[in-house]
Amino acid sequence: MELLAFLIPFVLLGTAVVFVAFSGGPGKAREAYLTRGGTVFKLFVPVAFVVLGVGVPALVMANRDEAEGGTGSLRSEKLTTAESNGKTLFRQRCASCHTLGAVNARGVTGPNLDRIGAVNEARIRTAIRVGGTGQGRMPAELLTGPDAQDVSKYVAKVAGRN
């Protein structure tokens, strides 16, 4: 019900824009409205309204992926439980510093994980354990144990794939 209340103003505005556009401008739209327009106009506006105002959004919503966030090739892939946990942990602990397209992370402090190349689980676990490259910008052992493993599995799977 809330969605319907949210959409009504946009539907009305869209209808008005379509009416004005297909009438030939504001002056002709006013004339067509006042004189009730021709038969073609009376048929075309409702059809255009249904196709553009209802059909297109319905198609977009029906075809969207069920993946939460992210873009690119991984939207249709399924994540394991560990990778899903790694994705959540990455968003919480790493996304503010690192760039990773799979979660729309745009960090500026740490390296862009989509561009560093040769990303594998062992390299990522080592970086988490020692604090990145050892330059002191990333805290050592920011994640430990299974959490570090889950993040490393997730990043190794998605880095550089967008």
C-alpha positions as CSV (number, residue, x, y, z in Angstrom):
1,M,0.0,0.0,0.0
2,E,2.9,2.4,0.8
3,L,4.4,1.7,-2.6
4,L,1.2,2.6,-4.3
5,A,1.0,5.9,-2.4
6,F,4.6,6.6,-3.4
7,L,4.0,5.8,-7.1
8,I,0.7,7.8,-7.6
9,P,2.4,11.2,-8.0
10,F,4.9,9.8,-10.4
11,V,2.2,8.1,-12.5
12,L,0.2,11.3,-12.6
13,L,3.2,13.4,-13.6
14,G,4.2,10.8,-16.2
15,T,0.7,10.9,-17.7
16,A,0.8,14.7,-17.9
17,V,4.2,14.6,-19.6
18,V,3.1,12.0,-22.1
19,F,0.0,14.0,-22.8
20,V,1.9,17.2,-23.4
21,A,4.6,15.5,-25.5
22,F,2.3,13.7,-27.8
23,S,0.0,16.6,-28.2
24,G,2.7,18.8,-29.8
25,G,3.6,21.0,-26.9
26,P,1.8,22.8,-24.0
27,G,-0.5,24.9,-26.2
28,K,-1.7,22.1,-28.3
29,A,-2.1,19.9,-25.3
30,R,-4.4,22.5,-23.7
31,E,-6.4,22.6,-26.9
32,A,-6.6,18.8,-27.2
33,Y,-7.7,18.6,-23.6
34,L,-10.4,21.2,-24.0
35,T,-11.7,19.8,-27.2
36,R,-11.3,16.2,-26.2
37,G,-8.9,15.4,-29.0
38,G,-9.3,12.9,-31.9
39,T,-10.0,9.2,-31.8
40,V,-6.3,8.3,-32.3
41,F,-5.4,10.6,-29.5
42,K,-8.0,9.1,-27.2
43,L,-6.7,5.6,-27.9
44,F,-3.0,6.3,-27.9
45,V,-2.7,8.1,-24.5
46,P,-4.1,5.1,-22.5
47,V,-2.0,2.6,-24.4
48,A,1.1,4.7,-24.0
49,F,0.3,5.1,-20.3
50,V,-0.1,1.4,-19.7
51,V,3.0,0.4,-21.7
52,L,5.3,3.2,-20.4
53,G,3.9,3.7,-16.9
54,V,3.1,0.1,-15.9
55,G,4.7,-2.3,-18.4
56,V,8.3,-1.0,-18.4
57,P,8.6,-0.8,-14.5
58,A,6.9,-4.2,-14.3
59,L,9.5,-5.7,-16.7
60,V,12.4,-4.1,-14.8
61,M,11.2,-5.4,-11.4
62,A,10.5,-8.9,-12.8
63,N,14.0,-9.2,-14.3
64,R,16.1,-7.9,-11.5
65,D,18.4,-10.3,-9.8
66,E,18.0,-11.5,-6.3
67,A,21.6,-10.6,-5.4
68,E,21.9,-8.0,-2.8
69,G,23.8,-5.0,-4.1
70,G,26.7,-5.1,-6.4
71,T,27.0,-5.0,-10.2
72,G,28.5,-7.0,-13.0
73,S,28.9,-10.6,-13.7
74,L,28.4,-11.9,-10.2
75,R,24.9,-10.8,-9.8
76,S,23.6,-14.1,-11.2
77,E,26.1,-16.3,-9.3
78,K,25.2,-17.8,-6.0
79,L,27.4,-17.3,-3.0
80,T,28.2,-19.9,-0.4
81,T,27.4,-19.3,3.2
82,A,31.0,-18.4,3.9
83,E,31.2,-16.0,0.9
84,S,27.9,-14.4,1.9
85,N,29.3,-13.8,5.4
86,G,32.5,-12.5,3.8
87,K,30.5,-10.0,1.7
88,T,28.7,-8.7,4.8
89,L,31.9,-8.5,6.8
90,F,33.7,-6.7,3.9
91,R,30.9,-4.1,3.8
92,Q,31.2,-3.6,7.5
93,R,34.9,-3.5,8.0
94,C,36.6,-3.0,4.6
95,A,34.4,-1.0,2.2
96,S,35.2,2.4,3.7
97,C,38.9,2.0,2.7
98,H,38.9,-0.4,-0.3
99,T,37.3,-0.2,-3.7
100,L,35.5,-3.4,-4.8
101,G,32.9,-3.2,-7.5
102,A,31.0,-6.3,-6.4
103,V,29.7,-4.4,-3.4
104,N,29.8,-0.9,-4.8
105,A,32.6,0.0,-2.4
106,R,34.5,3.1,-3.3
107,G,37.2,3.5,-0.7
108,V,40.1,5.9,-1.1
109,T,42.6,4.9,1.5
110,G,43.4,1.2,0.6
111,P,44.1,-0.3,-2.8
112,N,41.4,-0.9,-5.4
113,L,41.0,-4.7,-5.0
114,D,39.6,-4.9,-8.6
115,R,42.9,-3.7,-10.0
116,I,45.7,-5.1,-7.9
117,G,45.8,-8.4,-9.8
118,A,46.8,-11.9,-8.6
119,V,44.2,-11.9,-5.8
120,N,43.9,-15.2,-4.1
121,E,42.7,-16.3,-0.6
122,A,46.2,-16.7,0.8
123,R,47.3,-13.2,-0.2
124,I,44.2,-11.7,1.2
125,R,44.5,-13.6,4.5
126,T,48.1,-12.5,4.8
127,A,47.1,-8.9,4.2
128,I,44.4,-9.1,6.8
129,R,46.8,-10.7,9.3
130,V,49.7,-8.3,8.9
131,G,47.8,-5.2,8.0
132,G,47.9,-4.8,4.3
133,T,51.4,-4.3,2.9
134,G,52.8,-3.4,6.3
135,Q,52.8,0.4,5.8
136,G,50.6,0.9,8.8
137,R,47.5,2.2,7.0
138,M,45.5,-1.0,7.7
139,P,45.2,-2.4,11.2
140,A,46.7,-5.8,11.6
141,E,44.3,-8.6,12.4
142,L,41.3,-6.5,11.6
143,L,39.5,-9.8,11.2
144,T,40.6,-13.1,12.6
145,G,39.7,-16.8,12.3
146,P,36.7,-17.8,10.3
147,D,35.8,-14.2,9.6
148,A,39.1,-13.5,7.9
149,Q,38.7,-16.7,5.9
150,D,35.2,-15.8,4.8
151,V,36.3,-12.3,3.7
152,S,39.3,-13.8,1.8
153,K,37.1,-16.3,0.1
154,Y,34.6,-13.6,-1.0
155,V,37.2,-11.1,-2.2
156,A,39.2,-13.8,-4.0
157,K,36.0,-14.8,-5.8
158,V,34.8,-11.3,-6.8
159,A,37.9,-9.1,-7.1
160,G,38.6,-7.9,-10.7
161,R,35.4,-9.5,-12.1
162,N,33.4,-6.3,-12.7
